[in-house]
Amino acid sequence: MSSRLLNQIGLFFAALVIVSPAILFFLWMISLSLKFEIDNGAYPPILIPEHLAWSNYAKVFEENNFLLYFWNSVLVTGTATLLALLIGVPAGYGIARLKAERSAVVIMIARMTPGLSYLIPLFLLFQWIGILGTLWPQIIIHLVVTVPIVVWVMIGYFETTPMELEEAANIDGASSWQVFRLVALPIAKPGIVVAFILSIIFSWNNFVFGIVLASRETRTLPVAVYNMLSYEQVSWGPLAAAALVVTLPVLVLTMFAQRQIVAGLTAGAVKGG
């Protein structure tokens, strides 16, 4: 057996060990969402029930205004992601071309800083302005998450793009804005796609900002799932169904865009000589 085949088997086994817990938890969540409560409490546990409880999914939409919460999540995530791209892509290009390493470190620190450290002062600011309970506070505070992601990804990507084309455009009389818009942006499309997808994932799944800043009418999907919990009884079937409703859009997006994510991250991780 060749060493290359052994390496491939070892890599596959390592990947299987790392990924298997996540796959197991996801399959168990699907099982919970398709079982009646009596089956969810059975011992030994039942993975595949005889009768599927599709009514759990119906309860999610009948007893909770999930369509409204879904629309709120789309508005918050979509607006925050688009604003982050408008801010982050030019910022990443400027930092990469000026080789502003200190600015890059500041962006990295902003990305690593817990969101709770921003939440209290921004909560007081939104309350003073009078927009607390609307969608705008969530959109604004989601920029704390999405902008550093976009900037950091684009810094790494622009550092790998060749300078010759931009220098040629400068010689032909193009302005800095024209070089960025007509030369740098088309080359950086894979990096922009990666930044776009990562921003959507992190914004869509954010829970802390929504539970503090949202009102009953402006809740997002993660907060809506949390509010299905009660002190009296936990209905695991509808709760698992609601969790799948929240997870499915991001999961489908990631599955369809996995090649672009890998290609963009790989290109952005290799420094040009």
C-alpha positions in Angstrom: 0.0 0.0 0.0 1.5 3.3 -1.1 2.2 6.1 1.3 -0.1 8.4 -0.6 -3.1 6.0 -0.1 -2.2 5.8 3.6 -2.2 9.5 3.9 -5.6 9.8 2.2 -7.0 7.1 4.5 -5.6 8.9 7.5 -6.9 12.2 6.4 -10.4 10.7 5.8 -10.4 9.1 9.2 -9.3 12.3 10.9 -12.0 14.3 9.1 -14.6 11.6 10.0 -13.7 11.8 13.7 -13.9 15.6 13.7 -17.2 15.9 11.8 -19.0 12.8 13.2 -20.3 14.5 16.4 -21.8 17.4 14.4 -23.4 14.9 12.0 -24.8 12.8 14.9 -26.3 15.9 16.6 -27.9 17.1 13.4 -29.4 13.6 12.7 -30.7 13.5 16.3 -32.3 16.9 15.9 -34.0 15.7 12.7 -35.2 12.6 14.6 -36.6 14.7 17.4 -38.5 16.9 15.0 -40.2 13.9 13.4 -41.3 12.2 16.7 -44.2 12.6 19.0 -43.5 13.5 22.6 -44.0 10.0 23.9 -41.4 8.8 21.5 -39.0 11.5 22.4 -39.1 10.4 26.0 -38.8 6.7 25.3 -35.9 4.5 26.6 -34.0 3.2 24.9 -34.1 6.1 22.5 -35.9 5.7 19.2 -34.0 7.1 16.2 -36.6 6.4 13.5 -40.2 6.3 14.7 -43.0 4.2 13.1 -45.2 7.2 12.6 -43.6 10.6 11.6 -44.9 13.6 13.4 -45.1 16.2 10.6 -47.5 18.1 12.8 -44.4 19.4 14.8 -43.6 21.6 11.8 -47.2 22.8 11.5 -47.2 23.8 15.1 -44.1 26.0 14.6 -45.9 28.2 12.1 -49.4 27.9 13.7 -48.4 28.8 17.3 -45.6 31.2 16.4 -45.4 34.0 13.9 -42.4 32.4 12.2 -43.0 34.0 8.8 -42.6 37.4 10.4 -39.5 36.4 12.3 -38.0 34.9 9.1 -38.6 38.1 7.3 -37.0 40.0 10.2 -33.9 37.8 9.9 -33.7 38.3 6.2 -33.9 42.1 6.6 -31.4 42.3 9.4 -28.9 39.8 7.9 -29.3 41.1 4.3 -28.9 44.8 5.2 -26.0 44.2 7.6 -24.2 42.1 5.0 -24.7 44.6 2.1 -23.6 47.5 4.3 -20.6 45.5 5.5 -19.6 44.8 1.9 -19.9 48.5 1.0 -17.7 49.4 3.9 -15.4 46.4 4.2 -14.3 45.8 0.6 -12.8 49.3 0.0 -11.4 49.3 3.5 -9.7 45.9 2.9 -8.3 47.1 -0.4 -6.9 50.3 1.2 -5.3 48.5 4.1 -3.8 45.9 1.7 -2.4 48.4 -0.7 -1.1 50.8 2.0 0.3 47.8 3.9 -1.3 49.2 7.1 -0.4 46.3 9.3 -1.5 48.2 12.5 -5.0 48.8 11.0 -5.2 45.1 10.2 -4.4 44.2 13.8 -7.1 46.6 15.0 -9.6 44.8 12.7 -8.5 41.4 14.0 -8.9 42.6 17.6 -12.4 44.0 16.7 -13.3 40.6 15.3 -12.1 38.7 18.4 -13.7 41.1 20.9 -16.9 39.6 22.4 -20.1 41.3 21.2 -21.3 41.8 24.7 -18.6 44.4 25.2 -20.3 46.6 22.6 -23.9 45.7 23.6 -24.4 47.7 26.8 -23.1 51.1 25.5 -24.9 50.7 22.2 -28.1 49.7 24.0 -28.0 52.9 26.0 -27.3 54.9 22.8 -30.2 53.3 21.0 -32.5 53.9 24.0 -31.4 57.6 24.1 -32.0 58.0 20.3 -35.4 56.3 20.6 -35.0 53.5 18.1 -34.9 50.6 20.6 -37.2 47.9 19.6 -37.0 48.5 15.8 -34.9 46.6 13.3 -32.3 49.4 13.0 -30.5 48.7 16.3 -30.0 45.0 15.2 -28.8 46.0 11.8 -26.3 48.5 13.2 -24.9 46.2 15.9 -24.7 43.3 13.4 -22.1 45.5 11.5 -19.9 44.9 14.5 -19.8 41.3 13.5 -19.9 41.5 9.7 -17.6 44.4 8.9 -14.5 42.9 10.6 -15.1 39.6 8.8 -15.4 41.3 5.4 -12.3 43.5 6.0 -10.2 40.7 7.2 -11.1 38.4 4.3 -10.5 41.1 1.7 -7.2 42.1 3.2 -5.9 38.6 2.7 -7.4 38.4 -0.8 -6.2 41.7 -2.1 -2.7 40.9 -0.9 -2.6 38.0 -3.3 -3.8 39.8 -6.4 -1.2 40.9 -8.9 -0.1 44.6 -8.9 0.9 44.6 -12.5 -2.6 45.2 -13.8 -3.3 48.1 -11.5 0.1 49.6 -12.3 -0.7 49.3 -16.0 -4.1 51.0 -15.4 -2.3 53.9 -13.5 0.1 54.4 -16.4 -2.9 54.6 -18.8 -4.2 57.5 -16.7 -6.9 55.7 -14.6 -7.7 57.3 -11.2 -7.4 55.3 -8.0 -11.2 54.9 -7.9 -11.2 53.6 -11.5 -8.4 51.2 -10.7 -10.3 49.8 -7.7 -13.7 49.6 -9.5 -12.5 48.3 -12.9 -9.4 46.3 -12.1 -9.3 45.2 -8.5 -13.0 44.4 -7.9 -13.4 42.0 -10.8 -10.3 40.1 -9.8 -11.5 39.9 -6.2 -14.9 38.4 -6.9 -14.1 35.0 -5.2 -13.0 36.8 -2.1 -16.1 39.0 -2.1 -18.3 35.8 -2.3 -16.5 34.3 0.7 -16.9 37.5 2.7 -20.6 37.6 1.7 -21.3 34.1 2.8 -19.4 34.2 6.1 -21.1 37.5 6.9 -24.5 35.9 6.3 -23.7 32.9 8.5 -22.4 34.9 11.4 -25.2 37.4 11.2 -28.1 35.0 10.7 -27.1 32.8 13.7 -26.6 35.7 16.1 -28.7 35.4 19.2 -27.4 37.8 21.9 -28.0 41.0 20.0 -31.6 40.0 19.1 -32.7 39.0 22.5 -31.6 42.3 24.1 -32.5 44.8 21.3 -35.6 43.2 19.7 -39.3 43.7 20.6 -42.0 41.2 20.1 -42.5 42.3 16.5 -38.8 42.6 15.6 -37.5 39.3 16.8 -35.3 37.2 14.6 -35.4 33.5 14.2 -32.8 32.5 16.8 -34.7 34.6 19.4 -38.0 33.1 18.3 -36.7 29.6 18.9 -35.5 30.5 22.4 -38.9 32.0 23.2 -40.5 28.6 22.5 -39.0 27.3 25.8 -41.2 27.5 28.8 -40.8 26.7 32.5 -43.7 24.3 32.6 -42.8 21.9 29.8 -40.3 21.6 26.9 -41.9 20.3 23.7 -38.8 18.7 22.0 -40.5 17.9 18.7 -41.7 21.5 17.8 -38.5 22.9 19.3 -36.3 20.7 17.1 -38.5 21.5 14.1 -38.0 25.3 14.8 -34.3 24.8 15.1 -34.2 23.1 11.7 -36.2 25.9 10.2 -33.5 28.3 11.4 -30.6 26.2 10.4 -31.8 25.1 6.9 -31.3 28.4 4.9 -27.7 28.8 6.1 -27.0 25.0 5.6 -28.3 25.1 2.0 -26.4 28.2 1.2 -23.2 26.7 2.6 -23.7 23.4 0.7 -24.2 25.2 -2.6 -21.3 27.6 -2.1 -18.7 25.3 -0.5 -16.5 25.4 -3.5 -16.4 29.2 -3.6 -15.7 29.3 0.1 -12.8 26.9 -0.1 -11.4 28.5 -3.3 -11.7 32.0 -1.8 -10.2 31.2 1.6 -7.3 29.2 0.0 -6.5 32.1 -2.4 -6.7 34.6 0.5 -4.4 32.5 2.7 -1.5 32.4 0.2 0.7 35.5 0.2 2.0 36.7 -3.0 5.7 37.0 -3.6 
